[in-house]
Amino acid sequence: SSKDNSVEFKNVTKDLMACFDDSIEDITMNSDNSIDIKHKNFSKPVALTNESAGTQELFCFIYDIVTTLKKGGMLIYDETNRYYHPDIEISLLSLFANKDVNKKNAQIFFASHNHETFDLLNLDQAFVVEKDGPTSCISRLSDIEDLKKRDNVKKKYRLGLLGGIPDTVNFEHKIKQII
């Protein structure tokens, strides 16, 4: 029933969010569709809209992640690193590579600016997007000549050898001219 799903959503979301914020005690889903989060040692609940962007983002996606892992299928998630601490992002993404957790072979199609996510992927699973004027060019890492599985992909990426890195040197030069 819908009420059972609502209770499951609330309990799963609360329990998992509390793993990353141990002050979370409860979640209340109000009749006006607003959501309040009760924290330990707070005098009153906090509206979800007043929580940090990371807490709001986690609230929006944690149940979808669990549901996809339980049932199988694919989850599309743009900019997994937008509001989370990098360790939370890696923890969430690692669930899909963990065969003890991901028994239904669920997949996640995600975009991230965190080069640490390369450690989670094979070369044929990772792509780099490079801006080229008004368009973007996508390259699969396994298609890049001379790139081997044993290479330090993160280091090559950070050095700009794989593309996808903004020109921060030019940016700093422009700032110096302005200032």
C-alpha positions, -999 to +999 in steps of 0.1 A: +000+000+000+010+037-004+011+042+034+035+012+038+057+026+011+057+060+028+067+044+061+094+024+045+107+055+026+108+075+059+125+048+079+151+038+053+159+075+045+162+084+082+184+054+091+208+060+061+210+097+065+218+092+102+249+073+091+263+105+077+248+129+103+244+111+136+224+140+150+194+130+129+167+113+151+136+114+130+119+126+098+084+139+097+065+141+065+038+167+069+004+168+053+014+199+033+042+178+017+069+197+038+095+176+056+110+183+090+141+167+105+144+162+142+180+165+155+194+154+188+198+184+212+177+207+190+147+224+206+125+219+175+126+201+142+143+218+112+125+221+079+143+202+052+145+234+032+166+249+060+191+220+060+224+220+042+224+214+005+241+181+011+214+169+035+187+180+010+205+162-018+210+130+002+173+131+012+164+133-025+186+104-037+192+079-009+160+060-012+163+059-050+198+044-046+185+018-022+156+009-044+177+006-075+202-017-056+173-038-042+154-042-075+180-038-102+179-014-130+197+019-137+199+051-117+209+083-135+226+108-112+241+140-125+269+156-105+272+132-076+299+155-061+277+186-061+270+189-024+285+159-006+318+154+011+339+134-013+339+104+011+301+103+010+301+104-028+326+075-030+307+055-004+274+059-023+290+051-057+309+021-043+277+004-034+271-004-071+305-022-074+300-042-042+286-076-052+274-083-017+252-052-018+244-051-055+230-086-060+206-075-088+235-059-109+220-024-107+239+003-126+245+039-119+252+063-147+267+094-131+287+125-137+312+138-113+340+164-111+358+143-085+387+125-101+388+100-072+358+083-088+382+069-114+393+044-088+358+029-089+357+023-127+374+003-154+387+022-183+358+012-205+334+025-179+349+060-176+345+090-199+360+124-199+340+154-213+360+182-229+346+215-239+353+224-275+338+259-281+300+256-279+301+218-279+314+190-257+334+161-268+332+128-250+361+103-248+360+068-233+392+063-214+397+028-229+397+046-264+426+069-255+457+057-271+486+047-248+464+047-217+467+014-199+448-001-169+479+001-147+485+038-155+478+063-128+446+076-144+439+102-117+474+117-121+472+118-159+437+135-156+450+161-131+479+169-154+454+176-182+466+147-204+431+132-208+412+165-213+383+177-192+403+201-171+394+238-171+421+264-179+427+277-144+461+291-153+445+315-178+418+323-152+444+333-126+463+354-152+430+373-161+423+379-124+458+393-119+452+417-148+418+428-134+431+433-099 
